[in-house]
Amino acid sequence: MSAAQPDVTVIVRECGERTADACVALLQRRFPGQDIHRVSDRPFSATLRRSLEKGLAEGRPWTLCIDADVLVLPELADLLEAANDAPAEVFELQGLVFDKLMTAPRAAGNHLYRTSLIARALPLIPAGHSLRPESDMVEAMAAQGFPNRQSATLIGLHDFEQSFRDLHAKAFLHGHKHRFLLPLYRPLWQMLAPIDDDFRVALAALDAAQAEDDAPSISRDFRAGSAEAAAARLALREKPVLDIVPDAATLRAWTGQAGFPGEARALSGQVASALRRGLFPEAPPAKVSPGETARPLVALACANAYPLFDFCVLPVGGGMETRAALFGRGLAALDRWQVCFVVSDFGQPFVTHREGIDFRIYQPSYRKAGRNVFPRLRKRRWFPVLNLDRRDLDLIWQMPLIAAWLALPALFFPRFWRRLKPAVVCCFGNNAQTAEVIADCHRTGIRTILFIAHDKDISPDYRPGNRAPNHYGMPKWKGHYALARADRIVVQTEAQREALRQHFGRDTVLIRNPVHVSPEDPKRWLPRAQREFVLWIGRANEYLKRPMIFVELARDCHNLDFVMIVSRTDEVVFRALEQACPPNLRILEHVPAHEIWDWQRRARVLVNTSKFEGFPNTFLQSAVTGVPIVSLEVDPDGMLARHGCGICAAGDARTMREAVVKLCADDAHAEALARAAHRHVLERHEAGARVAEFEACLRETAAAPAPAPLPWRTLLRRFVRSSAGRGGRDVD
């Protein structure tokens, strides 16, 4: 079947959409000389019934129903061709449309029905006020043995150029039909509202939807009064009649998201990934055909990065994870590398796929046995024992497995990397897991890059033989091992580069922390008069982040409002913060990374009380959102004091307090500091350029000689200092 053949009845289902005439005109281009039937009724279930009855009466083999809010692309012909290969029992085929509000491809607004089965389907249309009558009918047909088939072909655009009235209704329905995606598309719409009035209307409708629990009935005038009231509150006038018929090039340009802020594009990618997983099962990696060059695999080892890709998991990381996620997404978008994250176990499958990136749980065989054995360990006076009952007897075999891994870690743990076969492994942060990964990769001849996360990662007391633990409990000799054995080290600042050269004799690569920043950002800044509070973001860590200093600042400045976004990484510290919290301070726990942007956008000042940092991502986010920075001690490479991008109090709490009070009172000074910070970050931290530097570093590392695998006689020790042939002396 082709678009030029008369074996398909084309029906446009309309309900007063602004694009109805444009939809018909585009279909007339695809089906020249053929009638395009227009059907309208209320509620939508009646429109559905009339459309199918029209297709049945016309008697052509296929009936194509297109909603009037869809602007079709030439690729519609590919969906029609696919019908030739559909088995005789397939009732419906559907393509994808790029949705304006979801900012991603999804299944909506188009249905290609096998006309000979329509008579069976008509009695299955719900008689009541169903929220999804067409889906209910298609699912009922599938239950009778007449399935539907979802195509990955993008056949058009959905909800572009619609009236504010219709967008309000659609967004209200999203608030009911797609509540599972609410944590993603609400912050996405908040990011896009300053540049597109459609999303201002959508947010108003979403707020209304969250206040109502009853499923709505869809009809022509659905929520028209509420839409008019929302537009009046937002000082918006309804759009005029659409007098253009966009061509295919224009339609494709509308899907390009060129005007989106960078973080909105990243969030849109998460929406697209979630929608795609719901439509298509995850396919195994494609096999490389003979003569084809496989893309090199790069593994990013960052234990807590997974929640940044799965909005259903509570976030536990911070700036290091944000940096790793941005590098991973940026590298995957280049389509020149296979990207894999090696992460901790958050209850996800041991291997999963999101946004074009594979995620593997670190050491799955060991963790799979540990999931069963370790929870049954109970402390006794002299040693831990297993509490077992009859239900656990079939797990006893896993006890010697765990014992073997712990007794011979150099034999078992490197197997994970031998099977994965990455060209390069990138480790984020100098921690115990990083030391283990570098040791295992060194043993198997795999190249490694260590990304320094903060200044404590390169502490001068990281020395061989120093068994004293650092603040996180890692023996300091492991920190030295990682710095000594990594094939390449990436730093964030010139100060870190100099410290590594001075204390460890290592040359490094400087790649500044990336952020999505644009020259257009200041146009989207919230005016100073509309900003609400002084903001602090970090972990409940009194040693490094020192959040109690911010609590004391809030208590001293009782006439200002304060917000603290804090991860509950230390229960004792978090409870102390809650107990000491003054009335003008609001403490928020576990705010997802994509929601933090809206809090930053509304902040008057960002305060940093850390003792050590690398390059705080909150500084970069503040520069993008126009928030002046006040830091108690941290001033990476003189960004604040030397480059005039904020205020550093040099460790003096009184100076910090005075700076906060002054910036809240002096809008001109706050604006000047914010613009200076934005210029500085745009010049040095723009994400695209940093990803290019990262890729160049990867290529150089992958091309360098691989470390020689260690000899068998070193298998009793996981960490060894010398390379193969030199005796394998261990450092632990």
Residue pairs with C-beta under 8 A, 6 or more apart in sequence:
1 7
1 8
1 61
1 62
1 80
1 81
1 83
1 84
2 77
2 80
2 81
3 30
3 31
3 76
3 77
3 80
4 31
4 32
6 34
6 60
7 60
7 61
7 62
8 31
8 60
8 61
8 62
8 63
8 64
8 80
8 112
9 37
9 54
9 55
9 58
9 60
9 62
9 63
9 64
9 115
10 27
10 31
10 34
10 35
10 36
10 37
10 64
10 66
11 36
11 37
11 38
11 39
11 51
11 54
11 55
11 63
11 64
11 65
11 66
12 20
12 23
12 24
12 27
12 36
12 37
12 38
12 39
12 66
12 67
12 68
13 39
13 40
13 47
13 48
13 51
13 65
13 66
13 67
13 68
14 20
14 23
14 38
14 39
14 40
14 67
14 68
15 40
15 42
15 44
15 47
15 68
15 219
15 220
16 40
16 166
16 220
17 23
17 67
17 68
17 69
17 162
17 163
17 166
18 161
18 162
18 163
18 166
18 239
18 241
18 242
19 68
19 69
19 70
19 71
19 160
19 161
19 162
19 242
20 38
20 68
21 242
21 245
22 71
22 161
22 242
22 244
22 245
22 246
23 66
23 67
23 68
23 69
23 70
23 71
23 72
24 36
24 38
24 68
25 245
26 71
26 72
26 245
27 36
27 66
27 72
28 34
28 36
30 72
30 74
30 76
30 77
37 54
37 58
39 47
39 50
39 51
39 54
40 47
40 220
41 47
41 49
41 50
42 219
42 220
42 221
43 129
43 217
43 218
43 219
44 133
44 134
44 218
44 219
45 125
45 126
45 127
45 129
45 130
45 133
48 125
48 133
48 134
48 137
49 122
49 125
51 63
51 65
52 63
52 65
52 113
52 118
52 121
52 122
53 118
53 122
54 63
55 63
55 65
55 113
55 115
55 118
56 63
56 115
56 118
56 119
56 122
58 115
59 115
60 115
61 114
61 115
61 116
62 80
62 83
62 112
62 113
62 114
62 115
63 112
63 113
63 115
63 118
64 80
64 110
64 111
64 112
64 113
65 110
65 111
65 112
65 113
66 72
66 109
66 110
66 156
67 108
67 109
67 110
67 158
69 109
69 158
69 159
69 162
69 166
69 170
70 97
70 108
70 109
70 110
70 156
70 157
70 158
71 156
71 157
71 160
71 161
71 246
71 251
72 110
72 155
72 156
73 154
73 155
73 156
73 157
73 248
73 251
73 252
74 248
75 95
75 153
75 154
75 155
76 95
76 110
76 155
76 156
78 95
78 151
78 153
78 155
79 93
79 95
79 110
79 112
79 151
79 153
79 155
80 112
82 93
82 149
82 151
82 153
83 93
83 112
86 93
86 114
86 149
89 145
89 146
89 147
90 114
90 146
90 147
90 148
90 149
91 113
91 114
91 117
91 121
91 138
91 141
91 142
91 146
91 147
91 148
92 111
92 112
92 113
92 114
92 138
92 141
92 148
92 149
93 111
93 112
93 148
93 149
93 150
93 151
94 107
94 110
94 111
94 112
94 148
94 149
94 150
94 151
95 107
95 110
95 151
95 153
95 154
95 155
95 156
96 105
96 106
96 107
96 151
96 152
96 153
96 154
96 155
96 279
97 105
97 106
97 107
97 108
97 109
97 110
97 154
97 155
97 156
97 157
97 158
98 104
98 105
98 154
98 156
98 157
98 158
98 254
98 255
99 105
99 106
99 108
99 158
99 159
100 157
100 158
100 159
100 160
100 162
100 167
100 198
101 159
101 167
101 170
101 171
101 174
101 185
101 189
101 198
101 199
101 202
102 174
102 178
102 181
102 185
102 271
102 275
103 188
103 192
103 257
103 260
103 264
103 268
103 271
103 272
104 268
104 269
104 271
104 272
104 275
105 154
105 272
105 275
105 276
106 158
106 275
106 279
107 150
107 279
108 158
109 156
109 158
110 155
110 156
111 134
111 138
113 121
117 141
117 146
120 141
120 144
120 146
121 137
121 140
121 141
124 136
124 137
124 140
124 141
125 133
125 136
125 137
126 133
126 136
126 137
129 215
129 217
130 136
131 173
131 176
131 177
131 215
131 216
131 217
131 218
132 177
138 148
141 147
141 148
142 148
150 279
150 280
152 280
156 251
157 251
157 254
157 255
159 166
159 167
159 170
160 251
160 254
161 239
161 242
162 170
162 198
163 238
163 239
164 197
164 198
164 201
164 227
164 230
164 231
164 236
164 238
164 239
165 224
165 227
165 228
165 231
165 238
166 227
167 198
167 201
167 202
167 205
168 201
168 202
168 204
168 205
168 223
168 226
168 227
168 230
168 231
169 205
169 222
169 223
169 224
169 227
170 202
170 205
171 201
171 202
171 203
171 204
171 205
171 206
171 209
172 205
172 206
172 208
172 209
172 216
172 223
172 226
173 209
173 216
173 218
174 181
174 185
174 202
174 206
174 209
175 182
175 205
175 206
175 208
175 209
175 210
176 209
176 215
176 216
178 185
181 271
181 274
181 275
182 206
183 311
183 592
183 594
183 595
184 267
184 270
184 271
184 274
184 311
184 594
185 271
186 203
186 206
187 267
187 592
187 594
187 595
187 597
187 598
188 264
188 267
188 268
188 271
188 594
189 199
189 202
189 203
189 206
190 199
190 203
190 597
190 598
190 601
191 260
191 261
191 263
191 264
191 267
191 597
191 598
192 199
192 260
192 261
192 264
193 199
193 200
193 203
194 523
194 524
195 259
195 261
195 523
195 524
197 234
197 236
200 234
200 236
201 227
201 230
201 231
201 234
201 236
204 230
204 233
204 234
205 223
205 226
205 227
205 230
208 223
208 226
208 230
216 222
216 223
231 237
231 238
246 254
257 264
257 265
257 268
259 520
260 268
261 516
261 518
261 521
261 524
261 624
262 515
262 516
262 517
262 518
262 687
263 516
263 594
263 597
263 624
265 516
266 326
266 329
266 516
266 594
267 594
269 329
269 355
270 309
270 311
270 354
270 355
270 594
272 355
273 309
273 354
273 355
273 356
274 311
277 354
282 352
282 353
285 338
285 358
288 294
294 338
295 335
295 336
295 337
295 338
296 337
296 338
296 423
296 424
296 702
297 337
297 338
297 339
297 340
297 420
297 421
297 422
297 423
298 331
298 337
298 338
298 339
298 340
298 422
298 423
298 424
298 425
298 426
298 698
299 340
299 341
299 342
299 420
299 422
299 424
299 425
299 426
300 324
300 327
300 328
300 339
300 340
300 341
300 342
300 425
300 426
300 428
301 341
301 342
301 362
301 425
301 426
301 427
301 428
301 433
301 434
301 437
302 317
302 320
302 321
302 324
302 325
302 341
302 342
302 343
302 427
302 428
302 429
303 343
303 344
303 362
303 433
304 316
304 317
304 321
304 343
304 344
305 317
305 321
305 324
305 325
305 328
305 341
305 343
305 428
306 313
306 341
306 343
306 344
306 346
306 348
306 359
307 313
307 314
307 315
307 316
307 317
307 321
307 346
307 592
308 315
308 317
308 321
308 322
308 325
308 593
309 325
309 341
309 354
309 355
309 357
309 359
310 346
310 348
310 354
311 592
311 594
313 346
313 347
313 348
314 590
315 567
315 590
315 591
315 592
315 593
316 567
316 569
316 590
317 567
318 538
318 539
318 567
318 617
319 453
319 513
319 613
319 614
319 615
319 616
319 617
319 618
320 428
320 429
320 451
320 453
320 454
320 614
321 428
322 593
322 617
323 428
323 451
323 453
323 513
323 514
323 617
324 341
324 426
324 428
324 451
326 514
326 515
326 516
326 687
326 691
327 426
327 514
327 690
327 691
327 694
328 339
328 341
328 357
329 355
329 357
330 514
330 687
330 688
330 690
330 691
330 694
331 337
331 339
331 691
331 694
331 695
331 698
332 339
332 355
332 356
332 357
333 356
334 691
334 695
336 695
337 695
337 698
338 358
339 356
339 357
339 358
340 357
340 358
340 359
340 360
340 420
340 422
341 357
341 358
341 359
341 360
342 360
342 361
342 362
342 425
342 437
343 359
343 360
343 361
343 362
344 361
344 362
345 361
345 362
345 367
345 371
348 359
348 361
350 360
350 361
350 364
350 367
350 368
351 358
351 359
351 360
351 361
351 364
352 358
352 359
353 359
360 420
361 367
362 416
362 433
363 413
363 416
364 416
365 412
365 415
365 416
366 402
366 405
366 412
366 413
369 398
369 401
369 402
369 405
370 402
372 395
372 398
373 386
373 395
373 398
373 399
373 402
374 402
376 386
376 387
376 388
376 392
376 395
377 384
377 385
377 386
377 387
378 384
378 385
378 386
378 387
386 392
386 399
388 395
388 396
404 412
405 412
405 413
408 715
408 716
409 718
410 439
410 443
410 714
410 715
410 716
410 717
410 718
411 715
413 436
413 440
413 718
414 440
414 441
414 443
414 444
416 440
417 425
417 437
417 440
417 441
417 444
417 446
418 444
422 446
423 447
423 698
423 702
424 446
424 447
424 448
424 449
424 698
424 701
424 702
425 437
425 441
425 446
425 447
425 448
425 449
426 448
426 449
426 451
426 698
427 433
427 434
427 437
427 438
427 448
427 449
427 450
427 451
427 482
427 486
428 434
428 451
428 453
429 451
429 452
429 453
429 454
429 457
430 450
430 452
430 453
430 457
430 458
430 462
430 479
430 482
430 483
431 472
431 474
432 472
432 473
432 474
432 478
434 450
434 482
435 474
435 478
435 479
435 481
435 482
435 719
436 718
437 448
438 448
438 450
438 481
438 482
438 485
438 486
439 481
439 485
439 718
439 719
439 720
440 718
441 447
441 448
441 707
442 448
442 485
442 707
442 710
443 709
443 710
443 714
443 720
444 709
445 706
445 707
445 708
445 709
446 706
446 707
447 487
447 488
447 701
447 702
447 704
447 706
447 707
448 485
448 486
448 487
448 488
449 486
449 487
449 488
449 489
449 490
449 697
449 698
449 701
450 482
450 483
450 486
450 488
450 489
450 490
451 490
452 458
452 489
452 490
452 491
452 492
452 496
452 500
452 614
453 614
454 544
454 612
454 613
454 614
455 495
455 496
455 499
455 612
455 613
455 614
456 470
456 471
456 544
456 612
457 479
457 614
458 483
458 496
458 499
458 500
458 503
458 504
459 470
459 476
459 479
460 499
460 503
461 468
461 476
462 476
462 477
462 479
462 480
462 483
462 504
463 476
463 477
463 480
464 477
464 480
464 481
464 721
464 731
465 477
465 731
466 475
466 476
466 477
466 480
467 475
467 476
467 477
468 475
468 476
469 475
469 476
470 476
470 479
471 543
471 544
475 732
477 731
477 732
478 719
478 732
480 504
480 731
481 719
481 721
481 731
483 489
483 500
483 504
483 506
484 504
484 506
484 721
487 701
487 704
487 707
488 508
488 509
488 697
488 700
488 701
489 500
489 506
489 508
489 509
490 508
490 509
490 510
490 511
490 694
490 697
491 497
491 500
491 508
491 509
491 510
491 511
492 510
492 511
492 512
492 513
492 614
492 615
492 636
493 510
493 512
493 614
493 615
493 636
493 637
494 510
494 637
495 636
495 637
496 508
496 614
497 508
497 510
500 506
500 507
500 508
501 507
501 508
509 693
509 697
511 690
511 693
511 694
511 697
512 615
512 684
512 685
512 690
513 614
513 615
513 617
513 620
513 685
513 690
514 685
514 686
514 687
514 690
514 691
515 617
515 620
515 621
515 623
515 624
515 681
515 685
515 686
515 687
516 624
516 687
517 620
517 623
517 624
517 678
517 681
517 682
517 685
517 686
517 687
518 682
519 682
521 624
521 625
521 626
521 678
522 626
522 675
522 678
525 601
525 625
525 626
525 674
526 601
526 602
526 626
528 604
528 667
528 670
528 671
529 667
530 602
531 602
531 603
531 604
532 561
532 602
532 603
532 604
533 560
533 561
533 562
533 563
533 586
533 602
533 603
533 604
534 553
534 554
534 557
534 560
534 561
534 562
534 563
534 603
534 604
534 605
534 606
534 607
534 660
534 664
535 562
535 563
535 564
535 565
535 599
535 600
535 603
535 604
535 605
535 606
535 607
535 627
536 547
536 550
536 562
536 563
536 564
536 565
536 566
536 606
536 607
536 608
536 609
537 564
537 565
537 566
537 596
537 599
537 600
537 606
537 618
538 545
538 547
538 565
538 566
538 567
538 609
538 610
538 618
539 545
539 566
539 567
539 569
539 570
540 547
540 566
540 567
540 568
540 569
540 570
540 571
540 573
540 574
540 577
541 547
541 569
541 570
541 573
542 548
542 570
542 573
543 611
544 610
544 611
544 612
545 609
545 610
545 611
546 609
546 610
546 611
546 632
547 564
547 566
547 573
547 577
547 609
548 573
548 576
548 577
548 580
549 609
549 632
549 653
550 562
550 564
550 607
550 609
551 564
551 577
551 580
551 581
551 582
551 585
552 653
553 562
553 607
553 653
553 656
553 657
553 660
554 560
554 562
554 564
554 581
554 582
554 584
554 585
555 580
555 582
555 585
556 657
557 584
557 657
557 660
557 661
558 582
558 583
558 584
559 584
560 584
560 604
560 660
560 661
560 664
561 584
561 586
562 584
562 585
562 586
563 585
563 586
563 588
563 599
563 603
564 577
564 585
564 586
564 587
564 588
565 588
565 591
565 596
565 599
566 574
566 577
566 587
566 588
566 589
567 589
567 590
568 574
568 589
568 590
574 589
577 587
578 587
581 587
588 599
591 599
596 621
597 621
597 625
600 606
600 618
600 621
600 622
600 625
600 627
601 625
601 626
603 622
603 625
603 627
604 627
604 628
604 663
604 664
604 670
605 627
605 628
605 629
605 630
605 660
605 663
605 664
605 670
606 618
606 619
606 622
606 627
606 628
606 629
606 630
607 630
607 631
607 632
607 656
607 660
608 616
608 618
608 619
608 629
608 630
608 631
608 632
608 634
609 632
609 633
609 656
610 616
610 631
610 632
610 633
610 634
611 633
612 634
613 634
613 636
614 636
615 636
615 637
616 634
616 636
619 629
619 636
619 639
619 646
619 677
619 681
620 681
620 685
621 627
622 628
622 629
622 674
622 677
623 645
623 674
623 677
623 678
623 680
623 681
623 682
623 685
624 678
624 681
626 671
626 674
626 675
626 678
627 674
628 646
628 647
628 663
628 669
628 670
628 673
628 674
628 677
629 640
629 645
629 646
629 647
629 673
629 677
630 646
630 647
630 649
630 656
630 659
630 660
630 663
631 640
631 646
631 647
631 648
631 649
631 656
632 648
632 649
632 651
632 652
632 653
632 656
633 648
633 649
633 650
633 651
634 648
635 641
635 642
635 648
639 645
639 646
639 677
639 680
640 646
640 647
640 648
641 647
641 648
643 676
643 680
644 673
644 676
645 673
645 676
645 677
645 680
646 673
646 677
647 659
647 663
647 673
649 655
649 656
649 659
662 669
663 669
663 670
663 673
664 670
707 723
708 723
708 724
708 725
709 724
710 720
710 723
710 724
710 728
711 724
711 725
711 728
713 728
714 720
714 728
714 730
717 728
717 730
717 732
718 732
719 730
719 731
719 732
720 728
720 729
720 730
720 731
721 729
721 730
721 731
722 728
722 729
